């Protein structure tokens, strides 16, 4: 995995420096658009099940995380939580702010995760890090997606993004973990660039 770590640092450090002027503009825009912090922090499950703090530019109203957790818990109580059909990011989600829609469409909301890559809690490519409430529902097979560092992008992100159900996303992630290679990482990064340019299925 040394080659993977080197690739992460070679790309993320220069990218952080190049985009740093943009960060100030985004922070100001978010603060003017809605009340609350510009940077969103959340506990996610990383490598081997270890919790870490993920960073993103805030794209939702301040209480959005609580609303999502409440929704998941309510579905569990009612016995209606179905990972085969559950989709986290719905189109026209009322929780998303005006600036947030643009940031999501362009994937600029993910820029702060460069800090996660540099501190070693994330990689450029890998399974997207999940919230603990969802990981608790994993089968032993699905927990294999925790065998690699979570990534900013991955197979799921270049094959459907927000339109994928949870089970579809996990399937792509397991395929990635089982067939990883540095060559595949480079392929995914290149394809991610074009997916972001198109802005398809990003909301």
Secondary structure, 3 states (H helix, E strand, C coil): CHHHHHHHHHHHHHHHHHHHHHHHHHHHHHHHHCCCCCEEEEEEECHHHCEEEEEEECCECCCHHHHHHHHHHHHHHCCCCCCCCCCCCCCCCCCECHHHHHHHHHCHHHCCHHHHHHCCCCEEECCCCECHHHHCCCCCCHHHHHHCCCEEECCHHHCCHHHCCHHHHHHHHHHHHHCCCHHHHHHHHHHHHHHHHHCCCCC
